[in-house]
Amino acid sequence: MSAWYHIADPITRSWGVDYPWVLALALLALLPFLANVFNRQGIPTTGLIPPDPISRALGIALKLAGALAILALVVGLAGLHRREQTVIREGTGAHLVLLLDRSSSMDNNFADRAPSGDEQSKSSAAKHLLGEFVKGRPHDRIGVAAFSTSPMPVLPLTDHHQVVQAAIDAIDRPGLAFTNVGRGLALALSAFADDTAEASRAILLVSDGAALIDRRVQDALRDAVARTPVHLYWLFLRSRGAKSIFEVPPPGEDTPQANPERHLHLFLQSLGVPYRAFEATSPQAVGQAIAEINRQETRPLTYVERIPRRDLARAAFSVAAASIFLILLAKCAERPLRRHHRPATAPANRTAVINNLRDDRRAA
């Protein structure tokens, strides 16, 4: 699933500083071109010096490093940052609520007994496969709700999937006693109450059973679905030997008390919204059902995301430190020019000089 985005704010407005007056100090960046930190040494003439482009380029590079160090320090002190931005993302996906059964029966395996050895419980199998399901839908907004004796709001609709993964990782904790799926569905529908985006909405119910839904709860669910149409999916984790929700019992035995799962299936069919149920009796079947749901919920999706402010002062100080380090290395490598002097003559013998003077006078 690919997605593209654009920034609603112009690029020129995406950068800012906390202390604009500090930017006046940027004029100090001219100092490396007006002064020199290295020792100046005079020479008689430059005409006899051969061209040395490497030294010239090195000198210019050191001046630029000095100017860059000053500029980086100035913008760092000014509090350079990237402002909060509004991003419009487009891709394929949906707004999806995962409604998870947290009753104690989910702690059993598909043979409806405590798992042993390498066996997985129903909740562990659902945890692994739902985690992969979320990873494969990076552009969805996903919420999480749970239910057992009472409904439990876990996470509102969000596009921060790390939080969603954390919520899914908690579904294999020990469950509670009962399965109040009616109030769980009401909670999942309420997650879309403030959702005004034009996106596909879906509820994925993951449960291994059902209980009777009170008539008043049924009426409330019908009203909620009429106000907020959604796609419904039920991943029924059926224990081996349990009755199928698609199997029609003999006459007289098809009652809500005897077959609550089948009658939940019939009730969801009667809501007048797109609905599909999947039966799974093994972790492999759960994976196949989730893959099918993944294929069906791939419609165009547009949503707005706010990217928070990002401070860049630390990055500016790092650039300044690197530039100063280069100049310091060059300073440490500096060596003075050697002065070449004629060798000093040996001092004349004073006695010989005096004797020569005397001889000259006598001759005169």
Protein Blocks (a to p, Z undefined) as FASTA:
>chain_A
ZZddddfbafklmgccfblmlmmmmmmmmmmmmpcfbdcdddfbfklpccdfklmmmmmm
mmmmmmmmmmmmmmmmnopacdddddddddddddddddddfbfklmpcfkopacehjbcc
fklmmmmmmmmmmmmmmmbccddddddfbccdfbdcdfbfklmmmmmmmmmgccdfbdcf
klmmmmmmmmmmmmcbdcddddddddfbdcdddfklmmmmmmmmmmmgcdddddddddeh
iacfkbccdehiacfklmmmlmmmmmmmmnopacdddddfbfklmmmmmmmmmmmmcccd
ddddddddddfklmmmmmmmmmmmmmmmmmmmpccdddddddddddddfklmmmmmmmmm
mmZZ
